[in-house]
């Protein structure tokens, strides 16, 4: 029995004596959670936050410093290349006391990324851990298809009925903050499923004097009226940005101007939303 107890004591000795002691001195020991990598799914054009945790399971303070490398993990590099790195972290440095932890916020920025192209980054963690002075932590980003932008649509005149007014209907499209109307693919824009006539003018300026530029496109008023209006009197504009992100906007038409009739298919039925850069390039031609 004594021999068995002695054997168990010897076996448990590594658990009873602090493992993080080198030459009699306490040392830090880094541990990450999730342990090896972080995977995040995000729609192209969006931004979001995630996090991982640095733990100190040693017996001395853990000093750390972070850096981000992005070039090594980009599986595909669609032209044009991303404007900035898709991953950033904070805080970039700090000290974790023994037995404590530090949450690292990870900002994921897919505003300049194209769906269908996996992205990633190495977060390089340098610390005073004697066994793991440098750790490469992987952040994987799966870029999902774009979410449609919600645009503001203004019609002039606000009655598409061709029986009243001139032959043209001007649609002014105002995008959400941070998006440039010059990036709208004019040839992709549809008003009630109707495309702009060949040679019809389009311009970018602050048409409603609210301090924000809009894209103004002229449409054949008779063609839009013939497309028909829903019972709600709601007119819809759709289209795509240069990097493939779709947008949609609505304008209410006065009830007296509503006309029933067959409605042309919307661009969602006519044009598949591109999920690769080659698909966007095809749309440009």
TAKAWO-V725488 format. One line per field, one symbol per residue. phi: phi as a letter, one per 40 degrees, with the letter a starting at -180 (. if undefined). burial: + if it has 9 or more other ideal C-beta (glycine too) atoms within 8 Angstrom, else -. A space follows every 10 residues. Layout:
phi=???
burial=???
This chain:
phi=.ccccccccc ccddcccdcc bbggbcbcac abadcbabbb bacdgbbabb abbcbbccbb dbcbabbbbb ccbccbbccc cdcbccbbba ccaibbcdgb abcbcbcbbb cbbbcgbcba acccbbaccc cbcbbbbcbc bcccdccccb cbbbbbccbc cccbgccbbc bbbbccdgbc cccccdcccb bfgbccccgc caabaccbfb gbcbcbbcbc cccccccgbc dcgccbbbib ccchccbaab bcbddcccbc icbcccdccc bcccbbcccc ccccc
burial=---------- ---------+ +----+++++ ++-----+-+ -+++++---+ -+++++-+++ ++++++-+++ --++---+-- ----+++-+- -----+-+-- ++-+++++++ -++++-++++ +++++++-+- ----+-++++ +++-++--+- +-+++--+++ ++------++ +++++---+- +--+++-+++ ++++-++--+ -+-+-+---- ---+++++++ +-+++-+++- --++++++++ ++++++++++ +-++--++-- +-+--++--- --++-++-++ --+--
